[in-house]
Amino acid sequence: MTRKHHDPSSGKKRPECAVPREDPSPDLQPGGIPPEEILTPEEEPSPTRQELLDSLGALEVELKEMANALALARADFFNYRKRVERDRQRERAMAGEEKTLDFLPVLDNLDRALAVPPDADAKSILQGVSMVRRQFLSVIQDQGVDPIPTVGVPFSPEVHEAVATVPSDDPSMNGIIVEEILPGYRTDERVLRPAKVKVASFSENTGNQP
């Protein structure tokens, strides 16, 4: 009996050979981007010594211009401050002149009061001086200056200065001004001069004094 030689390939399909993949084109980078399309940062050339000197010279010129501008601005400021101070002094001088003009009629009436005949009686002189005083008081009130009330009002250390006390047996008069020694004047903002006054002081033993 003849032994048949078994062919391993018989009855079976020969496996297909794997087709090798094609290598990517050597002209393409990973990602398929041509190398000529890949942007690379360009290196700026270092400035030359002459370029650095030119830049330094331009900065020095700019610095000098700024220094000159600063000096001019400072001089303008000093001149402006002097001009403002000069204007203030002029305004104060003009205000003083206007006030002086307001007082000239008062001075005229005072001169008339003093120019009375030598044989004039005291009553007429007193009337003339009283009129001058009323006119003077009217002028200062027009300028915002008012006399400080004194007699009959309670003593206030803000506007009054007590130079003496007067004993009183009336408790309701305690701390009340009974006499004006020197008138005081004030504006709406401050006291120009406090009024010097005498103030009543209550004491229970006042009435028992001999």
C-alpha positions in Angstrom: 0.0 0.0 0.0 1.4 3.2 -1.1 1.6 6.0 1.5 0.4 9.3 0.1 2.6 12.2 0.7 0.6 14.9 2.4 1.1 18.3 1.1 0.5 20.8 3.9 -0.6 23.4 1.4 -3.2 21.2 -0.2 -6.8 22.0 0.6 -5.9 25.2 2.3 -5.7 28.7 1.0 -2.3 30.3 1.1 -2.4 33.3 3.4 -2.2 36.6 1.5 1.0 38.5 2.0 0.5 41.8 3.9 1.0 44.7 1.6 3.5 47.1 3.2 2.3 50.6 3.9 3.7 53.3 1.9 6.1 55.6 3.9 5.0 59.2 4.1 6.6 61.5 1.8 10.0 62.6 3.0 9.0 66.2 2.0 6.2 66.3 4.6 6.6 67.0 8.4 4.5 65.2 11.0 1.0 66.4 10.5 1.3 66.7 6.8 2.6 70.3 6.7 5.3 71.1 4.2 8.4 72.4 5.8 8.3 75.6 3.8 4.9 76.4 5.4 6.1 76.0 9.0 6.7 79.4 10.5 9.8 79.8 12.6 10.6 82.9 14.7 13.0 85.2 13.0 15.9 86.2 15.1 16.4 90.0 15.1 19.9 91.0 14.5 21.7 92.6 17.4 22.0 96.4 17.2 25.3 97.7 16.2 27.4 100.0 18.3 26.6 102.9 16.1 22.9 102.3 16.4 23.2 102.2 20.2 25.1 105.5 20.1 22.4 107.0 17.9 19.7 105.9 20.3 21.6 107.2 23.3 22.0 110.6 21.6 18.3 110.7 20.8 17.5 110.0 24.5 19.9 112.7 25.6 18.2 115.3 23.3 14.8 114.2 24.6 16.0 114.6 28.2 17.3 118.1 27.6 14.0 119.1 26.0 12.0 117.8 29.0 14.4 119.6 31.4 13.8 122.8 29.5 10.1 122.3 29.5 10.2 121.7 33.2 12.2 124.9 33.8 9.8 126.9 31.7 6.8 125.5 33.6 8.4 126.2 37.0 9.1 129.8 35.9 5.5 130.2 34.7 4.2 128.9 38.0 6.4 131.4 40.0 5.3 134.2 37.8 1.7 133.2 38.2 2.0 133.1 42.0 3.6 136.5 42.1 0.8 137.9 39.9 -1.9 136.4 42.1 -0.2 137.9 45.2 0.1 141.2 43.5 -3.6 141.1 42.5 -4.6 140.3 46.1 -2.6 143.2 47.5 -4.2 145.5 44.9 -7.7 144.2 45.9 -7.0 144.8 49.6 -5.7 148.3 48.8 -8.9 149.0 46.8 -11.1 147.7 49.6 -9.3 149.9 52.1 -9.8 152.9 49.8 -13.5 152.2 49.4 -13.9 151.9 53.2 -12.0 155.2 53.6 -14.4 156.9 51.2 -17.3 155.7 53.4 -15.8 157.3 56.5 -15.0 160.6 54.8 -18.5 162.1 55.4 -18.2 161.1 59.1 -15.0 163.0 59.3 -16.5 166.0 57.6 -19.4 166.1 60.2 -16.9 165.7 63.0 -15.0 168.7 61.7 -18.2 170.7 61.6 -19.0 169.7 65.2 -15.6 170.8 66.3 -15.9 174.1 64.3 -18.7 175.5 66.5 -18.2 179.0 67.9 -16.4 179.3 71.1 -19.5 180.7 72.8 -21.7 177.7 71.8 -23.3 175.9 74.6 -22.4 172.3 75.5 -25.8 171.0 74.5 -25.3 171.9 70.8 -21.8 170.4 70.9 -23.2 167.3 72.4 -25.9 167.0 69.7 -23.3 167.4 66.9 -21.0 164.7 68.4 -24.0 162.4 68.9 -25.0 162.8 65.3 -21.4 162.0 64.2 -21.4 158.9 66.3 -24.7 157.7 64.9 -23.4 158.2 61.3 -20.1 156.4 62.2 -22.1 153.5 63.6 -24.3 153.3 60.5 -21.2 153.1 58.2 -19.6 150.2 60.1 -23.0 148.4 60.2 -23.2 148.7 56.4 -19.8 147.0 56.3 -21.1 144.0 58.4 -19.9 145.2 61.9 -22.4 145.3 64.7 -22.1 146.4 68.3 -22.3 143.7 70.9 -25.3 144.0 73.2 -24.4 144.5 76.9 -26.5 146.1 79.6 -29.5 143.9 80.6 -28.3 140.8 78.8 -26.7 137.7 80.3 -22.9 137.6 80.4 -21.3 135.5 77.7 -17.6 134.8 77.8 -17.6 134.5 74.0 -18.4 138.1 73.4 -18.0 139.8 76.8 -15.1 140.5 79.1 -16.0 141.0 82.8 -13.8 143.7 84.4 -15.7 143.8 87.7 -18.7 142.3 89.5 -21.5 144.2 91.3 -23.1 142.6 94.3 -26.9 142.1 94.0 -29.6 140.8 96.4 -31.8 139.9 93.4 -31.2 136.3 92.4 -32.7 137.0 88.9 -29.9 139.5 88.3 -27.1 137.0 88.9 -24.9 137.0 85.8 -26.6 140.0 84.1 -24.6 142.8 82.7 -25.3 146.0 84.6 -22.8 148.4 83.0 -20.8 148.8 79.8 -17.2 150.0 80.3 -16.0 149.7 76.7 -18.3 148.7 73.7 -17.5 145.6 71.7 -18.0 144.8 68.0 -18.4 141.7 66.0 -19.2 140.4 62.5 -21.2 137.3 61.6 -18.0 135.3 61.6 -16.0 136.5 64.6 -15.6 138.9 67.5 -13.6 141.9 66.5 -13.4 143.2 70.1 -15.2 141.8 73.2 -17.2 144.3 75.2 -15.8 145.1 78.7 -18.6 145.1 81.2 -19.6 144.9 84.9 -21.7 141.9 85.9 -24.1 141.5 88.7 -23.4 138.8 91.2 -26.1 137.5 93.6 -25.2 136.9 97.2 -27.7 136.0 100.0 -25.7 138.1 102.5 -25.8 141.2 100.3 -28.9 142.6 101.9 -27.6 142.0 105.4 -24.5 144.1 104.9 -24.5 147.3 107.0 
